[in-house]
Amino acid sequence: MDEHIPMPDNPDITEDYQTLLNYAEQGLDKIIPKGTKKAYSVQELLDGVHFDSPSEGEKMLALADGERKDGGLPGLIKKLNRYVEGDLKVFGLKINYKNISEDLLNRGEK
C-alpha cells in the first residue's frame, strides 16, 4: 500500500512518502509534486506527517536507514522500542507491543 503525504496548503496534491524519504536520503531539499509548480521542503513534509517535533522526523529517517543496514525487521523492532512509548489500545484492550516485539525477535533466534 502506498502512503501519500498531502501538501500543507493544498491537500488535493500529494507526494509518495517513500519518494520523500528517498529525496531526504539523497540530500535533496526540495520537491515539486505532480500537479503543482510550487517547490516544497522535503524535511518539512516529512516532519509534518505525524511527528511531535522536527527531531522526531530525523529519528524516523535514521530508523529507516538503520533498518536497511541492520538486518531488516529485527533491527527496526529494536530501534523502535527505543523511541516508542505509551499504551496501545485496540477495542479497549491494552496491547503490550514491547512484549510482542521481543517475542518476534526471539522467534527469529530459535
BAFI-3210 file (N, C-alpha, C; in Angstrom, 3 decimals, decimal comma, padded with zeros to 6 digits):
// residues 110
n [1|2|3|4|5|6|7|8|9|10|11|12|13|14|15|16|17|18|19|20|21|22|23|24|25|26|27|28|29|30|31|32|33|34|35|36|37|38|39|40|41|42|43|44|45|46|47|48|49|50|51|52|53|54|55|56|57|58|59|60|61|62|63|64|65|66|67|68|69|70|71|72|73|74|75|76|77|78|79|80|81|82|83|84|85|86|87|88|89|90|91|92|93|94|95|96|97|98|99|100|101|102|103|104|105|106|107|108|109|110]
n.u [000,846|000,619|001,689|000,661|001,561|-000,113|000,050|000,719|-000,660|-002,400|-004,302|-005,220|-003,145|-000,634|002,264|004,285|005,208|007,510|009,031|009,592|011,207|013,340|014,308|015,169|017,197|019,011|019,816|018,403|016,764|014,309|011,124|009,015|005,857|003,784|001,333|001,545|003,363|004,878|007,618|008,343|009,545|011,294|012,011|010,263|007,800|008,076|008,423|005,938|004,158|003,309|004,731|005,953|007,906|010,522|012,848|011,861|011,129|013,659|014,637|013,005|013,839|016,454|015,903|014,707|016,870|018,709|017,338|017,566|020,301|020,829|019,775|016,995|013,667|014,123|016,151|014,832|012,696|014,077|015,129|012,803|011,683|013,279|012,396|009,602|006,891|004,255|000,739|-000,884|-004,002|-006,519|-009,733|-010,437|-008,687|-005,571|-002,533|000,538|003,025|005,781|006,400|005,360|007,058|009,503|008,982|008,721|011,322|012,739|011,666|012,891|015,434|015,350]
n.v [-001,169|002,162|005,130|008,428|011,825|014,747|018,084|020,927|023,332|022,619|020,093|018,383|017,840|015,470|013,640|010,774|008,951|007,307|008,297|010,847|010,112|008,992|011,265|012,787|011,114|011,320|013,873|015,911|018,908|020,075|019,412|019,113|018,417|016,372|018,027|020,549|023,648|024,536|024,434|022,350|021,942|019,077|018,021|019,433|018,435|015,739|016,015|016,958|014,871|013,112|013,670|014,875|016,780|018,398|016,898|014,361|013,516|013,299|011,203|009,105|008,930|008,090|005,642|004,265|004,187|002,764|000,370|-000,738|-001,180|-002,707|-005,307|-005,692|-006,344|-007,223|-005,429|-002,989|-003,289|-003,389|-000,790|000,789|000,173|001,652|004,232|004,394|004,923|004,541|003,636|001,209|000,747|-001,451|-001,927|-001,369|-002,930|-003,160|-003,274|-004,849|-003,872|-003,976|-006,489|-008,079|-007,368|-008,289|-011,056|-011,520|-010,947|-012,915|-015,205|-015,315|-016,091|-018,677]
n.w [000,000|-000,894|000,667|000,850|001,162|001,962|000,598|002,612|002,055|000,104|000,118|-001,856|-003,514|-003,472|-002,303|-002,702|000,149|000,385|-001,720|-000,728|001,452|000,020|-001,345|000,875|001,886|-000,181|000,097|-001,073|-000,983|-001,798|-003,374|-006,207|-006,426|-008,579|-010,471|-009,488|-009,464|-007,498|-005,237|-002,498|000,835|001,542|004,064|005,783|004,933|005,631|008,411|009,094|008,979|011,196|013,425|016,561|016,764|014,830|015,266|015,692|013,145|012,039|013,594|012,718|010,042|010,496|011,704|009,553|007,770|009,312|009,548|007,033|006,996|009,275|009,245|008,515|009,616|012,397|013,259|012,942|014,765|017,216|017,318|017,207|019,663|021,308|020,875|020,922|023,036|025,464|025,688|023,767|022,541|021,537|020,587|023,225|024,660|026,250|024,618|024,840|023,234|023,381|024,500|022,478|020,377|021,425|021,498|018,757|017,938|019,358|018,225|015,754|016,494|017,335]
ca.u [000,000|001,372|001,260|000,869|001,565|-000,726|000,762|000,063|-001,543|-003,281|-004,400|-005,522|-001,859|000,086|003,517|004,544|006,049|008,806|009,764|010,117|012,334|014,453|014,850|015,889|018,412|019,931|020,182|017,643|015,972|013,002|010,440|007,857|004,909|002,989|000,103|001,833|004,633|005,495|008,587|008,100|010,656|011,150|012,068|009,029|006,722|008,279|008,186|004,529|003,309|002,691|005,766|005,765|008,925|011,401|013,807|011,187|011,275|015,041|014,760|012,378|014,737|017,569|015,374|014,539|018,201|019,270|016,612|018,164|021,689|020,955|019,129|015,563|012,666|014,652|016,842|013,826|011,962|014,942|015,235|011,502|011,489|013,999|011,745|008,149|006,396|002,825|-000,154|-001,586|-005,267|-007,327|-011,036|-010,446|-007,680|-004,213|-001,614|001,924|003,769|007,184|006,469|005,139|008,276|010,511|008,631|009,068|012,782|013,173|011,235|013,899|016,670|015,163]
ca.v [000,000|003,398|006,205|009,725|012,949|015,925|019,355|021,678|024,385|022,067|018,668|017,583|017,478|014,596|013,041|009,456|009,004|006,689|009,242|011,875|009,518|008,873|012,619|013,162|010,310|011,820|015,246|016,854|019,717|020,480|018,550|019,722|017,316|016,390|018,794|021,880|024,241|025,016|023,562|022,157|021,403|017,647|017,804|019,935|017,495|014,555|016,381|017,242|013,693|012,822|013,765|015,949|017,807|018,086|015,853|013,073|013,151|012,858|009,880|008,119|008,735|007,277|004,292|003,657|003,931|001,686|-000,863|-001,317|-001,567|-003,567|-006,606|-005,754|-006,186|-007,263|-004,173|-001,950|-003,504|-002,978|000,660|001,352|000,020|002,734|005,517|004,349|004,751|004,777|002,493|000,938|000,099|-001,905|-002,354|-001,246|-003,792|-002,628|-004,176|-004,653|-004,028|-004,320|-007,947|-008,637|-007,192|-009,209|-012,394|-011,598|-011,016|-014,230|-016,232|-015,404|-016,645|-020,105]
ca.w [000,000|-000,968|001,549|000,230|002,087|001,337|000,732|003,683|001,557|-000,922|000,434|-003,046|-004,096|-002,543|-002,767|-002,138|001,347|000,101|-002,560|000,172|002,173|-000,929|-001,536|002,092|001,952|-001,207|000,433|-001,901|-000,049|-002,321|-004,327|-006,874|-006,677|-009,807|-010,341|-008,964|-009,880|-006,268|-004,582|-001,078|001,611|001,807|005,512|006,403|004,623|006,466|009,808|009,293|008,836|012,485|014,443|017,525|016,576|013,704|015,609|015,539|011,739|011,847|014,206|011,840|008,904|010,992|011,877|008,234|007,254|010,116|009,250|005,830|007,286|010,447|009,188|008,279|010,666|013,766|013,563|013,072|016,016|018,325|017,343|017,556|021,106|021,968|020,652|021,064|024,397|025,596|025,636|022,530|022,867|020,411|021,084|024,668|025,278|026,227|023,930|025,244|021,995|023,668|024,620|021,141|019,587|021,959|021,016|017,335|017,844|019,873|017,273|014,705|017,031|017,659]
c.u [000,895|000,794|001,620|000,701|000,945|000,135|000,001|-000,929|-002,510|-003,380|-004,759|-004,255|-001,096|001,393|003,717|005,540|007,438|009,658|010,363|011,305|013,558|015,111|015,697|017,211|019,458|020,368|019,488|016,655|014,547|012,458|009,275|006,912|004,165|001,687|000,295|003,164|005,432|006,462|008,298|009,347|010,382|011,100|010,795|007,853|006,855|007,989|006,705|003,620|002,585|003,679|005,532|006,768|009,791|012,392|013,182|011,280|012,672|015,249|014,165|013,213|015,908|017,121|015,254|015,888|018,846|018,617|017,204|019,565|021,787|020,097|017,625|014,718|013,248|015,366|015,867|013,065|012,795|015,010|013,904|011,246|012,231|013,212|010,253|007,779|004,887|002,029|-000,800|-002,853|-006,025|-008,606|-011,076|-009,438|-006,310|-003,286|-000,188|002,806|005,236|007,337|006,263|006,418|009,390|010,245|008,976|010,582|013,298|012,791|012,281|015,193|016,566|015,391]
c.v [001,237|004,416|007,517|010,829|014,153|017,173|020,213|022,732|023,898|020,555|017,778|017,143|016,657|014,130|011,729|009,563|008,435|007,594|010,352|011,345|009,405|010,225|013,025|012,412|010,794|013,265|016,288|017,594|019,990|019,430|019,332|018,573|017,491|017,149|020,185|022,367|024,720|023,970|023,529|021,584|019,939|017,400|018,286|019,000|016,240|014,853|016,549|016,040|013,382|012,923|014,988|017,077|017,436|016,973|014,464|012,595|012,648|011,473|008,809|007,874|007,852|005,829|003,576|003,301|002,767|000,348|-001,528|-001,856|-002,665|-004,818|-006,618|-005,560|-006,278|-005,969|-003,031|-002,077|-003,044|-001,462|001,313|001,256|001,087|004,038|005,537|004,083|004,960|003,503|002,398|000,187|-000,225|-002,484|-002,369|-002,117|-003,158|-003,683|-003,851|-004,926|-004,371|-005,832|-008,624|-008,537|-008,112|-010,633|-012,553|-011,706|-012,393|-015,356|-016,430|-016,045|-018,140|-020,985]
c.w [000,000|-000,001|000,885|001,259|001,383|001,545|001,740|003,203|000,481|-000,726|-000,758|-003,775|-003,065|-003,169|-002,021|-000,978|001,072|-000,782|-001,704|000,976|001,274|-001,174|-000,321|002,198|000,947|-000,944|-000,428|-001,001|-000,499|-003,283|-004,922|-007,223|-008,004|-009,549|-009,769|-009,530|-008,677|-005,704|-003,079|-000,414|001,945|003,318|006,204|006,127|005,480|007,932|010,100|009,247|010,139|013,625|015,320|017,352|015,388|014,024|015,502|014,093|011,440|012,451|013,298|010,594|009,315|011,193|010,542|007,634|007,994|009,829|008,018|006,118|008,339|010,405|009,152|009,521|012,080|014,161|013,770|014,395|017,206|018,441|017,713|019,052|021,890|021,919|020,964|022,512|024,395|025,471|024,268|022,905|021,596|020,986|022,611|025,390|025,157|025,626|024,375|024,026|022,238|023,818|023,272|020,320|020,090|021,487|019,537|017,148|018,289|018,928|016,179|015,175|017,300|016,466]
res [m|d|e|h|i|p|m|p|d|n|p|d|i|t|e|d|y|q|t|l|l|n|y|a|e|q|g|l|d|k|i|i|p|k|g|t|k|k|a|y|s|v|q|e|l|l|d|g|v|h|f|d|s|p|s|e|g|e|k|m|l|a|l|a|d|g|e|r|k|d|g|g|l|p|g|l|i|k|k|l|n|r|y|v|e|g|d|l|k|v|f|g|l|k|i|n|y|k|n|i|s|e|d|l|l|n|r|g|e|k]
***
